[in-house]
Amino acid sequence: MEEKGTVFFQTRVKEERGIPVVELEGEVDLSTSPQFKETVYRLIDSGKRDIILDLDGLDFMDSTGLGVLVAVLKRTSMEGGRIRLVCSKRSIMKVFSITGLDKVFPIYDNLQRCMDDRACGPQG
């Protein structure tokens, strides 16, 4: 049996200093974006407003993945929350710079820097 067209994608959610960190691994595209969106929306629905998305495990992200990021940003912003991104991969960063989304999202090159930035800590 050939698994043609099957795309690997996985999410893991952990907490760092009380802030949920969603680690993404594999590829975010048309077939995996719904799973990505559902994972983050479930966090928002559970009352989490400040969320870190760790993109360092991604090999690829297309425009549907970017669309999910923008939707998540809008949703958390409307509820007084924030989204922070962790990304050090040049190929993924290129997508953000080409689209101008690197000016919209705070992007850190590693999780520790994000956690150390006071702006990234819990609001209050």
N, C-alpha and C positions, 0 to 999 in steps of 0.2 A: 504494500500500500504506500502510495506516494502522498506526502502531505504538502502538496503544492498550494501555495498561497497562505499557508499558516504562518502567522506572525507571532513571535514571542513577545509577551508583555506581562509584567508582574508589578504589583504595588505592595509595599510593606509600610505600615504605619507604626511609628514609635513616638515616644515622648521625650523631649529634652527640656529640662527645667520647666515642665508644665506646658510646653508648646508642642502641638502635634507636628511631626515631621513625616511627610509622605515621600518615601523613596520609590522612584520609578526606575524600572529596568527593562531594557529591550527597545521596542519601537512603538511610538505613538503615531497612529495613522487612522484612517477612516474606520478600520475594523476594531481598533483598540481604544479609540477615544471615548466611547460610551462607558467602558469600564473605568477609565481614568476619571471621568466626570462623576460617575456614581460614587467612587471612593471619596472624593473630596466633598461632594454634596452631602454624603452621609455624615462626615465630620461637622460640616456647617449645621446640618439639621440637629446634631446632638449638642449644639451649643458652642462649638469651637468657632472662634472668630479670627484668631491670629494663627495662620498656618504657614509652615515652611514646606516648600516643594523642592526636594533634592533630585535634580535632573542628571547627576553625574553617572548614573547607571544607564542612561539612554544612549542608544546607538543612532537613533533617527527620530525626528519629529517633523511632521508635515503641517500644513495649514490647519487641518482639523484639530490637531493638538494645540496649536496656538489659539484657535477659537475657543477651546475648552478653558485655556488659561485666562483669556479675556472674560469669559462668562463667569468664571470663578472669582476673578478680581472684582467684577461688577457686583456680584452677589455679596461678597464679604464686605465690600465698601459700603453698600447700602445698609448693612447691619453693623457698621462701625468697626469692622475688622480690617485686617491687613494680610496680604500675601507677600512672602519673601521667597526668592528663588536662590538655590545653590547650584552653580554650574561652572565647571572649569573646562569643559570640553569645547575645543575650538569649533568643531563642526556644528554643535548646537548653538553656541554663542553667535555664530555667523548668521543663523536664522533670525535671532533677535536683533542683531544690528541691521540686517537688510530690511526688516520690517519696521524698524524704529521702536520696537517693543523694549529694547534695552533702556529706553528713556522713560518707559512706563512702569516697569518692574524694578525694584531694588534687587540687584543680582550680586551675590557673593561668590568668591572662588572656592570657599570651603565652608562647611557647617560651623566650625569653630569661630571663624570670623563673623559669621552671621549671628551666632549666639553672643559673641563678645560686643557686638554693636548694640548700644543701649536702645537704639531705635527699633531693634528687632525683639526686644524683650516684651513681656506682657504689658498691655496698656493698663493705666490705672493710676 
